[in-house]
Amino acid sequence: MGSDRHYPEERPVRKERVDPFRIDAYPVTNRRFMEFVADTGYVTFAERPPDPNLYPGARPQDLVPGSLVFGMTDGPVDLGDFRNWWAWTPGADWRRPLGPGSSLDGLEDHPVVHVAYPDAVAFARWAGMRLPSETQWEYAARGGLEGAEFAWGDEDVQDTAPRANTWQGGFPYENTELDGWTRTSPAGSYAPNGFGLYDMIGNVWEWTSTRYREGPPMAGSRCCGPPRSEQRTLIHRPDPFPSRTIKGGSHLCTIQYCFRYRPAARQPQTIDTSAGHIGFRCVSRP
């Protein structure tokens, strides 16, 4: 696991042991999530009004259902300020991925997004499964290529002959769509890895069950946007929403800004945060 060649939080390269397990070949799609909601009536975090007691200091206008939505800019911007391309969007949720007026028409087989960690856990329980640990996820993503830089080998082909859904062009203002997509792509649009698993790299970040442990200060940038506590400009307090580790990168990853479309890449994400590029897949219970 890990990498000594990139971001500090991926270090050190190390050996881990994982028992045999079964993992979904695809990330959970909108179609599958619809079945879960229809059967259970479940309401996701993005669809619920936030509890003011959990967000002291938040502006009343921010205490409404919503989620984080990415928007392309008109030209080059300061890559040190995520607010240039991420916006807290009232009314955005898994059914309306771009906010009010959007829908899932034509997106039924795309990965579900705008799901917070508890939403993914609830789905997994309904399906009789669970979320993978970080170790399970990374082992699965490597597809048997131990130590390789990418899920397909050591060559970065994303700007020439893409093998995953990532960003091509100037981020965040130009996407050449060399890989065919600006946002998410249908699950299984690219060749599987050596274990027969699809979309382990790119398309959407995926939740794992592993609580994020802080390592050295993170170098470079975080492409997944701010935690909800930052987005809502809350006062400082002990965080009631601890972080879990997300893996795999997304359609927004690029070597210019977020070089995380690799199995070793990892990021923390607060469990109440949902965004337009975070999804999940499940593993079977032991």
N, C-alpha and C positions, 0 to 999 in steps of 0.2 A: 504493500500500500504506500501511497504518498509519492512525492517527488521532491528532489533537492534542487531542481532546476528553475523553479518558478516562484510562486508566492510563499512567504514564510509559513502561513498556516498549513501548508501541505507537507512540511518537513516534520521529522526525517523520513526517508524511505525505511520501511520496517516490514517485518514479517508478522502476519496475523493469521490466526486459525479460524476457520468457519466450517461448521458442520454442513452436511448436504441440505439443500433447500430447493423449493420450487418457486419461481418468480414469474409474474405476468410477462408475456412476450411483448406486450404493448402498454403504454401508459393508459390510464383510465380515460375513456373518451366521453364526450358530451352525451352520446347515446346511452352509454352504460350508466352515467350519473343520473340521467333522466329516469331510468328504471328504478334506481335507488330512491330518488325523491318521490316518484309516483307511489312506490310501495310503502314508504315510511312517513311521508309528509315533512321530511327534514328541511329545516331552514338554515342556510349557511350563515357564517359570521358576517359576510358582506351584506346580507339581507336583513340583519338585525340592527335596531337602534343600539348604539353602544351604551353601556351602563356608565352614567356620569361619575359614579363612585370609583370606577376603575381608571378614569382619565381626569384626575383633578387638574384644573387649570385650562382644560380644553375650551375652545370657543363654542358657544351653543350651536352655531351654524355648522360646526364640524361634527357634532354628535348626531349624525344621521347615517343611515345605511349607505355604504359605498365601498369603493376599492381603488387601487392604484392602476392608472391607465397610462400607457406609453403613447407619446405623440412625437412624430418627426418634427424637426425644426426647419426653418426656412434656409438655414445656412450653418456654417461652422459656429460652434459655441464653446464656452468654457467647459471642458470635460470634468472639471473639479466640482461642478455644481449639478447634482442630479435633478434639481428642480427645473432645469432647462428642458427636460424631456419626460419627467414623471409628474403626474398631476393626481391629487386626491379628487376622485370623481364621484359625487353623490349619485346613487342610482346604478352604478356599475356593479355587476355581479356575474355569476356564471351563466345566467340566462341572457344577459346583456353585456357582453364582454367589452364593448366600447362605450358603455354608458347608455342613458336614455335614448331610445330610438333605434338602438342596435338589436340584433337578435342572433339566434343560432342557425338561421336559415343557411344551408350549405356547409355548416360546421359540425354536423352530427358526428362525423368520424374524426374530428380534431380532438386533441387532448383537452379535457376540461381544465379551465383556469379560474382564477379568482376563488380558489379554495384555500382556506386557512388550515393549519395543522389539525385542529379538532374536527374539521369537516372531513379530512382525509381519513382520520381515525374512525369516525362514525361510519363512513362507507366501508372501510375494511372489516369492521365488526359485522356489518350487515351481510357482507359477502363471505363471512366465515374465514377471513384472512387477517393479516396485519400489515403494518408498514415495515419495509426492510430496515435493518440496521445499516449504518454507514459501511461497515465491513462487507456485509452481504451485497450491498448495492455496488460497491467498487469492484468486488470480485466478479460480479455478473457483468458489469460494464466492460471489463477488460476482455471478456470473451476468450480467455485462454492465452492472451498475449501478455504474459507477465513482464512488467517493466517497460512496455511500449508506451510511447508518448500519447498516442491516440487509440481509440477503440479499433482502428483498422491498421495500425502500424505506427511507424515513426515519421512519416511524411505528412506535412500539413498541406492538404489539397483543397482547402476550403475556398481559396481565391482562384482556383483553376478548374477543378472538377469536383465540386462539393459532394461529400458523402454524408452530410448531415445538414440540418436547417440552422444556419448561423447567419451573421450579418456580412454582406459584401457591399463595399462602397464606403463613402465617408460617413462615419457615425457622428451624430444621429440624424443627419440631414439628407443622406442619399443612400438608397438601397438599390443596387443594380439588379437584384433578384436573380443572380446567377444560379442560385439553388432553386429558383422557382417561386419563392415566397417572401413576403415582407413580414408577416406575422406568423402564426402557427401554421403547420402543415398537417394533412391527414396522417394519423398514426400509421406507420409502416410505409411511408413514402420512399424510404431509402433502404438499401440492402441491410440485412441483419448482421450482427457481429458473429463471432465464432461460436457462440452459444445459441444462435438463432433468436436473439433478442433485438427488438427494433427501438430506435429513438432513445437509446441510452445516452447519446450525446446530442446536444442541441435540442431544438424545438421548445421544450419547457424544462425548467429546473424541476427537480423532484424531491419531495419531502422524504426524509428518513426518520426513524424513531430515535436516532442518537442525539442526545443532548449535546449542544456545541460546547466544547471546552476551549477557552481562550488560550492561544499560544502567543508567539511573538506578535507585535503590532502588524496588522495587515498592510502589505505593500500595495501600491497601485490603487485601483478603484474597486468599488462594489457596484456591479451592474444591476443588482436586483432592487435598487431603490431604497428609500428609507423605511425603517420600521414604522409602524403606525404611530408610535409615541412621538417620533420626530415629526412625522407629517402633520400631526395635530398640534404641534408646538406646546407640548405639555411641560409643566414644571417638573423639576427633578424629584424623583422618589424611587424607592426600591422597585425594580421592574416586576410587575405582577405577571408578565408574560415572558418566560424564559425562552431562549432560542433553541431551535433544533437545527441540525445540519441539512442543508440542501445540496444536491449533487447534479452534475451533468451539463450545466450551462443551458443556454436557451437560444432562441432565434435572434436575440439581441447581442450575443457574444461576438466579439471581434478582437483580433490581435491588437488593434489600435487602443482599445479601452478595457476590455474584460476578456483576457485570454484564458477562458475557463471551459472551453469545449473539449475537455480532457477527463479521463476517469479519475485522476488524482485530485482534480479541482474540488473545492468545497467552500461553502459560505455559511455564516449564521443567518437565521431568519427568525424573528420573533413569531411565536405561535399564533398570534392574533392577526398577523399580516396576510393579506391576500393581494394578488397582483395579476396582471394579464400575461405573465410568463412563468407562473408557478403551477405545477400539477403534481401527479404522483402515480405510482403503481404499487401493487401489493405482492406479498409473498404468502405462501400457505403456512398455516400454523403447524408447529412441530407435532 
